[in-house]
Amino acid sequence: MEIRYSKAAEKAIRAMDKQTKQRIHNGILGLMHKPPVGDIKLMQGYSDGRYRLRVGKYRIVYKFGLENQLEILHIINIGSRGDIYK
């Protein structure tokens, strides 16, 4: 499995402190298990199969995809609870 980050997700991670980065990283590693581990919910209003993972006050928006038989985890966005859904 491969992980790909959007520019928005990379920017959000760079702005976090070291402890928060580690918590986010551990949450993303939990998504690589079968089945994924964590507080996960399917996001309504999207037809591309987006999910959100809750890590404390932060939310990680992601989806799974396939490319040449390789499963890819697309991290779409990372942000605080109040800002991520806007």
Backbone as XML, in Angstrom:
<?xml version="1.0"?>
<chain id="A" units="angstrom">
  <residue number="1" name="MET">
    <atom name="N" x="0.856" y="-1.179" z="0.000"/>
    <atom name="CA" x="0.000" y="0.000" z="0.000"/>
    <atom name="C" x="0.898" y="1.236" z="0.000"/>
  </residue>
  <residue number="2" name="GLU">
    <atom name="N" x="0.478" y="2.232" z="-0.745"/>
    <atom name="CA" x="1.206" y="3.495" z="-0.855"/>
    <atom name="C" x="0.338" y="4.622" z="-0.301"/>
  </residue>
  <residue number="3" name="ILE">
    <atom name="N" x="0.980" y="5.616" z="0.302"/>
    <atom name="CA" x="0.260" y="6.777" z="0.827"/>
    <atom name="C" x="0.632" y="7.993" z="-0.009"/>
  </residue>
  <residue number="4" name="ARG">
    <atom name="N" x="-0.374" y="8.731" z="-0.452"/>
    <atom name="CA" x="-0.159" y="9.970" z="-1.204"/>
    <atom name="C" x="-0.879" y="11.111" z="-0.486"/>
  </residue>
  <residue number="5" name="TYR">
    <atom name="N" x="-0.162" y="12.208" z="-0.309"/>
    <atom name="CA" x="-0.694" y="13.383" z="0.381"/>
    <atom name="C" x="-0.991" y="14.485" z="-0.624"/>
  </residue>
  <residue number="6" name="SER">
    <atom name="N" x="-2.122" y="15.163" z="-0.443"/>
    <atom name="CA" x="-2.401" y="16.347" z="-1.247"/>
    <atom name="C" x="-1.542" y="17.496" z="-0.732"/>
  </residue>
  <residue number="7" name="LYS">
    <atom name="N" x="-1.439" y="18.558" z="-1.510"/>
    <atom name="CA" x="-0.662" y="19.725" z="-1.079"/>
    <atom name="C" x="-1.244" y="20.332" z="0.188"/>
  </residue>
  <residue number="8" name="ALA">
    <atom name="N" x="-2.564" y="20.342" z="0.302"/>
    <atom name="CA" x="-3.220" y="20.896" z="1.491"/>
    <atom name="C" x="-2.868" y="20.072" z="2.727"/>
  </residue>
  <residue number="9" name="ALA">
    <atom name="N" x="-2.822" y="18.748" z="2.590"/>
    <atom name="CA" x="-2.488" y="17.877" z="3.718"/>
    <atom name="C" x="-1.028" y="18.069" z="4.128"/>
  </residue>
  <residue number="10" name="GLU">
    <atom name="N" x="-0.133" y="18.175" z="3.153"/>
    <atom name="CA" x="1.281" y="18.401" z="3.466"/>
    <atom name="C" x="1.480" y="19.727" z="4.193"/>
  </residue>
  <residue number="11" name="LYS">
    <atom name="N" x="0.780" y="20.751" z="3.745"/>
    <atom name="CA" x="0.886" y="22.073" z="4.367"/>
    <atom name="C" x="0.380" y="22.025" z="5.813"/>
  </residue>
  <residue number="12" name="ALA">
    <atom name="N" x="-0.720" y="21.317" z="6.041"/>
    <atom name="CA" x="-1.280" y="21.211" z="7.393"/>
    <atom name="C" x="-0.312" y="20.479" z="8.326"/>
  </residue>
  <residue number="13" name="ILE">
    <atom name="N" x="0.327" y="19.438" z="7.832"/>
    <atom name="CA" x="1.259" y="18.675" z="8.662"/>
    <atom name="C" x="2.482" y="19.517" z="9.006"/>
  </residue>
  <residue number="14" name="ARG">
    <atom name="N" x="2.989" y="20.270" z="8.052"/>
    <atom name="CA" x="4.162" y="21.110" z="8.309"/>
    <atom name="C" x="3.893" y="22.156" z="9.388"/>
  </residue>
  <residue number="15" name="ALA">
    <atom name="N" x="2.649" y="22.596" z="9.504"/>
    <atom name="CA" x="2.304" y="23.652" z="10.460"/>
    <atom name="C" x="2.086" y="23.126" z="11.885"/>
  </residue>
  <residue number="16" name="MET">
    <atom name="N" x="2.059" y="21.811" z="12.070"/>
    <atom name="CA" x="1.769" y="21.225" z="13.382"/>
    <atom name="C" x="3.031" y="21.095" z="14.228"/>
  </residue>
  <residue number="17" name="ASP">
    <atom name="N" x="2.812" y="21.025" z="15.551"/>
    <atom name="CA" x="3.939" y="20.780" z="16.450"/>
    <atom name="C" x="4.303" y="19.293" z="16.399"/>
  </residue>
  <residue number="18" name="LYS">
    <atom name="N" x="5.456" y="18.956" z="16.966"/>
    <atom name="CA" x="6.003" y="17.606" z="16.852"/>
    <atom name="C" x="5.078" y="16.541" z="17.448"/>
  </residue>
  <residue number="19" name="GLN">
    <atom name="N" x="4.491" y="16.818" z="18.603"/>
    <atom name="CA" x="3.613" y="15.844" z="19.250"/>
    <atom name="C" x="2.363" y="15.581" z="18.415"/>
  </residue>
  <residue number="20" name="THR">
    <atom name="N" x="1.771" y="16.625" z="17.844"/>
    <atom name="CA" x="0.576" y="16.470" z="17.013"/>
    <atom name="C" x="0.905" y="15.719" z="15.732"/>
  </residue>
  <residue number="21" name="LYS">
    <atom name="N" x="2.067" y="16.017" z="15.135"/>
    <atom name="CA" x="2.498" y="15.294" z="13.932"/>
    <atom name="C" x="2.584" y="13.803" z="14.208"/>
  </residue>
  <residue number="22" name="GLN">
    <atom name="N" x="3.112" y="13.444" z="15.379"/>
    <atom name="CA" x="3.250" y="12.033" z="15.723"/>
    <atom name="C" x="1.885" y="11.364" z="15.882"/>
  </residue>
  <residue number="23" name="ARG">
    <atom name="N" x="0.945" y="12.057" z="16.500"/>
    <atom name="CA" x="-0.413" y="11.505" z="16.665"/>
    <atom name="C" x="-1.087" y="11.313" z="15.302"/>
  </residue>
  <residue number="24" name="ILE">
    <atom name="N" x="-0.933" y="12.291" z="14.410"/>
    <atom name="CA" x="-1.505" y="12.193" z="13.062"/>
    <atom name="C" x="-0.851" y="11.032" z="12.310"/>
  </residue>
  <residue number="25" name="HIS">
    <atom name="N" x="0.462" y="10.918" z="12.408"/>
    <atom name="CA" x="1.198" y="9.845" z="11.739"/>
    <atom name="C" x="0.708" y="8.476" z="12.226"/>
  </residue>
  <residue number="26" name="ASN">
    <atom name="N" x="0.537" y="8.323" z="13.533"/>
    <atom name="CA" x="0.040" y="7.056" z="14.085"/>
    <atom name="C" x="-1.376" y="6.757" z="13.595"/>
  </residue>
  <residue number="27" name="GLY">
    <atom name="N" x="-2.211" y="7.791" z="13.473"/>
    <atom name="CA" x="-3.561" y="7.601" z="12.951"/>
    <atom name="C" x="-3.550" y="7.122" z="11.512"/>
  </residue>
  <residue number="28" name="ILE">
    <atom name="N" x="-2.663" y="7.706" z="10.695"/>
    <atom name="CA" x="-2.565" y="7.309" z="9.285"/>
    <atom name="C" x="-2.037" y="5.884" z="9.167"/>
  </residue>
  <residue number="29" name="LEU">
    <atom name="N" x="-1.094" y="5.511" z="10.011"/>
    <atom name="CA" x="-0.598" y="4.128" z="9.993"/>
    <atom name="C" x="-1.709" y="3.140" z="10.356"/>
  </residue>
  <residue number="30" name="GLY">
    <atom name="N" x="-2.632" y="3.550" z="11.218"/>
    <atom name="CA" x="-3.768" y="2.704" z="11.567"/>
    <atom name="C" x="-4.688" y="2.448" z="10.387"/>
  </residue>
  <residue number="31" name="LEU">
    <atom name="N" x="-4.698" y="3.372" z="9.412"/>
    <atom name="CA" x="-5.535" y="3.200" z="8.220"/>
    <atom name="C" x="-4.996" y="2.116" z="7.297"/>
  </residue>
  <residue number="32" name="MET">
    <atom name="N" x="-3.738" y="1.754" z="7.470"/>
    <atom name="CA" x="-3.133" y="0.764" z="6.587"/>
    <atom name="C" x="-3.452" y="-0.670" z="7.013"/>
  </residue>
  <residue number="33" name="HIS">
    <atom name="N" x="-4.059" y="-0.853" z="8.181"/>
    <atom name="CA" x="-4.469" y="-2.180" z="8.622"/>
    <atom name="C" x="-5.718" y="-2.620" z="7.874"/>
  </residue>
  <residue number="34" name="LYS">
    <atom name="N" x="-5.957" y="-3.911" z="7.879"/>
    <atom name="CA" x="-7.181" y="-4.462" z="7.293"/>
    <atom name="C" x="-7.986" y="-5.112" z="8.400"/>
  </residue>
  <residue number="35" name="PRO">
    <atom name="N" x="-9.130" y="-4.613" z="8.811"/>
    <atom name="CA" x="-9.769" y="-3.342" z="8.452"/>
    <atom name="C" x="-9.069" y="-2.160" z="9.132"/>
  </residue>
  <residue number="36" name="PRO">
    <atom name="N" x="-9.269" y="-0.950" z="8.598"/>
    <atom name="CA" x="-8.639" y="0.237" z="9.186"/>
    <atom name="C" x="-9.030" y="0.429" z="10.653"/>
  </residue>
  <residue number="37" name="VAL">
    <atom name="N" x="-8.100" y="0.979" z="11.426"/>
    <atom name="CA" x="-8.273" y="1.157" z="12.863"/>
    <atom name="C" x="-8.497" y="2.633" z="13.166"/>
  </residue>
  <residue number="38" name="GLY">
    <atom name="N" x="-9.466" y="2.930" z="14.030"/>
    <atom name="CA" x="-9.697" y="4.301" z="14.463"/>
    <atom name="C" x="-11.156" y="4.680" z="14.410"/>
  </residue>
  <residue number="39" name="ASP">
    <atom name="N" x="-11.435" y="5.932" z="14.769"/>
    <atom name="CA" x="-12.798" y="6.482" z="14.722"/>
    <atom name="C" x="-13.049" y="6.966" z="13.298"/>
  </residue>
  <residue number="40" name="ILE">
    <atom name="N" x="-13.615" y="6.082" z="12.475"/>
    <atom name="CA" x="-13.767" y="6.328" z="11.039"/>
    <atom name="C" x="-15.242" y="6.390" z="10.684"/>
  </residue>
  <residue number="41" name="LYS">
    <atom name="N" x="-15.597" y="7.357" z="9.847"/>
    <atom name="CA" x="-16.964" y="7.463" z="9.342"/>
    <atom name="C" x="-16.932" y="7.823" z="7.868"/>
  </residue>
  <residue number="42" name="LEU">
    <atom name="N" x="-17.903" y="7.304" z="7.123"/>
    <atom name="CA" x="-18.070" y="7.650" z="5.723"/>
    <atom name="C" x="-18.639" y="9.058" z="5.649"/>
  </residue>
  <residue number="43" name="MET">
    <atom name="N" x="-18.065" y="9.902" z="4.818"/>
    <atom name="CA" x="-18.534" y="11.286" z="4.701"/>
    <atom name="C" x="-19.734" y="11.347" z="3.760"/>
  </residue>
  <residue number="44" name="GLN">
    <atom name="N" x="-20.762" y="12.037" z="4.193"/>
    <atom name="CA" x="-21.957" y="12.194" z="3.380"/>
    <atom name="C" x="-21.777" y="13.342" z="2.399"/>
  </residue>
  <residue number="45" name="GLY">
    <atom name="N" x="-22.431" y="13.243" z="1.259"/>
    <atom name="CA" x="-22.389" y="14.306" z="0.272"/>
    <atom name="C" x="-21.282" y="14.151" z="-0.747"/>
  </residue>
  <residue number="46" name="TYR">
    <atom name="N" x="-20.497" y="13.102" z="-0.665"/>
    <atom name="CA" x="-19.420" y="12.840" z="-1.621"/>
    <atom name="C" x="-19.662" y="11.480" z="-2.258"/>
  </residue>
  <residue number="47" name="SER">
    <atom name="N" x="-19.506" y="11.398" z="-3.560"/>
    <atom name="CA" x="-19.740" y="10.134" z="-4.253"/>
    <atom name="C" x="-18.445" y="9.363" z="-4.511"/>
  </residue>
  <residue number="48" name="ASP">
    <atom name="N" x="-17.297" y="9.903" z="-4.075"/>
    <atom name="CA" x="-16.022" y="9.237" z="-4.348"/>
    <atom name="C" x="-15.533" y="8.363" z="-3.194"/>
  </residue>
  <residue number="49" name="GLY">
    <atom name="N" x="-16.363" y="8.137" z="-2.184"/>
    <atom name="CA" x="-16.013" y="7.228" z="-1.098"/>
    <atom name="C" x="-15.045" y="7.815" z="-0.089"/>
  </residue>
  <residue number="50" name="ARG">
    <atom name="N" x="-15.214" y="9.082" z="0.253"/>
    <atom name="CA" x="-14.339" y="9.718" z="1.233"/>
    <atom name="C" x="-14.738" y="9.311" z="2.649"/>
  </residue>
  <residue number="51" name="TYR">
    <atom name="N" x="-13.727" y="9.170" z="3.470"/>
    <atom name="CA" x="-13.922" y="8.874" z="4.879"/>
    <atom name="C" x="-13.204" y="9.931" z="5.699"/>
  </residue>
  <residue number="52" name="ARG">
    <atom name="N" x="-13.562" y="9.984" z="6.968"/>
    <atom name="CA" x="-12.822" y="10.852" z="7.875"/>
    <atom name="C" x="-12.389" y="10.042" z="9.078"/>
  </residue>
  <residue number="53" name="LEU">
    <atom name="N" x="-11.189" y="10.328" z="9.536"/>
    <atom name="CA" x="-10.623" y="9.707" z="10.722"/>
    <atom name="C" x="-10.473" y="10.791" z="11.770"/>
  </residue>
  <residue number="54" name="ARG">
    <atom name="N" x="-10.975" y="10.528" z="12.979"/>
    <atom name="CA" x="-10.852" y="11.493" z="14.071"/>
    <atom name="C" x="-9.625" y="11.146" z="14.897"/>
  </residue>
  <residue number="55" name="VAL">
    <atom name="N" x="-8.750" y="12.141" z="15.068"/>
    <atom name="CA" x="-7.571" y="12.008" z="15.926"/>
    <atom name="C" x="-7.598" y="13.216" z="16.854"/>
  </residue>
  <residue number="56" name="GLY">
    <atom name="N" x="-8.205" y="13.057" z="18.023"/>
    <atom name="CA" x="-8.361" y="14.187" z="18.942"/>
    <atom name="C" x="-9.254" y="15.239" z="18.325"/>
  </residue>
  <residue number="57" name="LYS">
    <atom name="N" x="-8.764" y="16.487" z="18.286"/>
    <atom name="CA" x="-9.566" y="17.554" z="17.681"/>
    <atom name="C" x="-9.328" y="17.681" z="16.178"/>
  </residue>
  <residue number="58" name="TYR">
    <atom name="N" x="-8.470" y="16.828" z="15.628"/>
    <atom name="CA" x="-8.157" y="16.886" z="14.202"/>
    <atom name="C" x="-8.924" y="15.832" z="13.422"/>
  </residue>
  <residue number="59" name="ARG">
    <atom name="N" x="-9.150" y="16.126" z="12.147"/>
    <atom name="CA" x="-9.818" y="15.201" z="11.243"/>
    <atom name="C" x="-8.921" y="14.983" z="10.029"/>
  </residue>
  <residue number="60" name="ILE">
    <atom name="N" x="-8.843" y="13.740" z="9.600"/>
    <atom name="CA" x="-8.086" y="13.375" z="8.405"/>
    <atom name="C" x="-9.093" y="12.883" z="7.381"/>
  </residue>
  <residue number="61" name="VAL">
    <atom name="N" x="-9.198" y="13.567" z="6.252"/>
    <atom name="CA" x="-10.113" y="13.175" z="5.186"/>
    <atom name="C" x="-9.302" y="12.373" z="4.177"/>
  </residue>
  <residue number="62" name="TYR">
    <atom name="N" x="-9.778" y="11.165" z="3.857"/>
    <atom name="CA" x="-9.017" y="10.287" z="2.979"/>
    <atom name="C" x="-9.946" y="9.414" z="2.157"/>
  </residue>
  <residue number="63" name="LYS">
    <atom name="N" x="-9.356" y="8.734" z="1.174"/>
    <atom name="CA" x="-10.076" y="7.726" z="0.394"/>
    <atom name="C" x="-9.061" y="6.712" z="-0.110"/>
  </residue>
  <residue number="64" name="PHE">
    <atom name="N" x="-9.545" y="5.534" z="-0.437"/>
    <atom name="CA" x="-8.701" y="4.483" z="-0.997"/>
    <atom name="C" x="-8.914" y="4.432" z="-2.500"/>
  </residue>
  <residue number="65" name="GLY">
    <atom name="N" x="-7.865" y="4.075" z="-3.223"/>
    <atom name="CA" x="-7.960" y="3.921" z="-4.666"/>
    <atom name="C" x="-7.034" y="2.812" z="-5.135"/>
  </residue>
  <residue number="66" name="LEU">
    <atom name="N" x="-7.201" y="2.405" z="-6.374"/>
    <atom name="CA" x="-6.343" y="1.383" z="-6.982"/>
    <atom name="C" x="-5.651" y="1.978" z="-8.197"/>
  </residue>
  <residue number="67" name="GLU">
    <atom name="N" x="-4.380" y="1.626" z="-8.351"/>
    <atom name="CA" x="-3.626" y="2.055" z="-9.517"/>
    <atom name="C" x="-2.670" y="0.920" z="-9.878"/>
  </residue>
  <residue number="68" name="ASN">
    <atom name="N" x="-2.922" y="0.260" z="-10.998"/>
    <atom name="CA" x="-2.093" y="-0.868" z="-11.440"/>
    <atom name="C" x="-1.951" y="-1.938" z="-10.359"/>
  </residue>
  <residue number="69" name="GLN">
    <atom name="N" x="-3.062" y="-2.360" z="-9.798"/>
    <atom name="CA" x="-3.129" y="-3.393" z="-8.765"/>
    <atom name="C" x="-2.472" y="-2.983" z="-7.450"/>
  </residue>
  <residue number="70" name="LEU">
    <atom name="N" x="-2.082" y="-1.716" z="-7.305"/>
    <atom name="CA" x="-1.492" y="-1.212" z="-6.068"/>
    <atom name="C" x="-2.534" y="-0.364" z="-5.348"/>
  </residue>
  <residue number="71" name="GLU">
    <atom name="N" x="-2.804" y="-0.712" z="-4.095"/>
    <atom name="CA" x="-3.775" y="0.057" z="-3.324"/>
    <atom name="C" x="-3.116" y="1.336" z="-2.829"/>
  </residue>
  <residue number="72" name="ILE">
    <atom name="N" x="-3.810" y="2.466" z="-3.034"/>
    <atom name="CA" x="-3.267" y="3.771" z="-2.673"/>
    <atom name="C" x="-4.202" y="4.441" z="-1.676"/>
  </residue>
  <residue number="73" name="LEU">
    <atom name="N" x="-3.613" y="4.952" z="-0.608"/>
    <atom name="CA" x="-4.339" y="5.721" z="0.390"/>
    <atom name="C" x="-4.098" y="7.190" z="0.086"/>
  </residue>
  <residue number="74" name="HIS">
    <atom name="N" x="-5.151" y="7.891" z="-0.353"/>
    <atom name="CA" x="-5.059" y="9.312" z="-0.683"/>
    <atom name="C" x="-5.471" y="10.121" z="0.548"/>
  </residue>
  <residue number="75" name="ILE">
    <atom name="N" x="-4.552" y="10.891" z="1.120"/>
    <atom name="CA" x="-4.863" y="11.793" z="2.222"/>
    <atom name="C" x="-5.258" y="13.117" z="1.573"/>
  </residue>
  <residue number="76" name="ILE">
    <atom name="N" x="-6.537" y="13.455" z="1.636"/>
    <atom name="CA" x="-7.064" y="14.621" z="0.937"/>
    <atom name="C" x="-6.836" y="15.894" z="1.728"/>
  </residue>
  <residue number="77" name="ASN">
    <atom name="N" x="-7.124" y="15.854" z="3.026"/>
    <atom name="CA" x="-6.968" y="17.060" z="3.840"/>
    <atom name="C" x="-6.852" y="16.680" z="5.311"/>
  </residue>
  <residue number="78" name="ILE">
    <atom name="N" x="-6.210" y="17.547" z="6.070"/>
    <atom name="CA" x="-6.069" y="17.382" z="7.509"/>
    <atom name="C" x="-6.325" y="18.737" z="8.135"/>
  </residue>
  <residue number="79" name="GLY">
    <atom name="N" x="-7.172" y="18.773" z="9.159"/>
    <atom name="CA" x="-7.454" y="20.045" z="9.804"/>
    <atom name="C" x="-8.202" y="19.871" z="11.106"/>
  </residue>
  <residue number="80" name="SER">
    <atom name="N" x="-8.428" y="20.973" z="11.786"/>
    <atom name="CA" x="-9.150" y="20.912" z="13.038"/>
    <atom name="C" x="-10.638" y="20.686" z="12.772"/>
  </residue>
  <residue number="81" name="ARG">
    <atom name="N" x="-11.322" y="20.246" z="13.783"/>
    <atom name="CA" x="-12.725" y="19.860" z="13.659"/>
    <atom name="C" x="-13.596" y="20.952" z="13.075"/>
  </residue>
  <residue number="82" name="GLY">
    <atom name="N" x="-13.374" y="22.201" z="13.471"/>
    <atom name="CA" x="-14.231" y="23.280" z="13.008"/>
    <atom name="C" x="-13.970" y="23.733" z="11.581"/>
  </residue>
  <residue number="83" name="ASP">
    <atom name="N" x="-12.751" y="23.490" z="11.089"/>
    <atom name="CA" x="-12.374" y="24.031" z="9.779"/>
    <atom name="C" x="-12.406" y="23.010" z="8.648"/>
  </residue>
  <residue number="84" name="ILE">
    <atom name="N" x="-12.314" y="21.750" z="8.936"/>
    <atom name="CA" x="-12.112" y="20.743" z="7.896"/>
    <atom name="C" x="-13.338" y="20.554" z="7.004"/>
  </residue>
  <residue number="85" name="TYR">
    <atom name="N" x="-14.521" y="20.782" z="7.510"/>
    <atom name="CA" x="-15.737" y="20.503" z="6.733"/>
    <atom name="C" x="-16.215" y="21.689" z="5.916"/>
  </residue>
  <residue number="86" name="LYS">
    <atom name="N" x="-15.516" y="22.805" z="5.976"/>
    <atom name="CA" x="-15.949" y="23.993" z="5.224"/>
    <atom name="C" x="-15.498" y="23.930" z="3.794"/>
  </residue>
</chain>
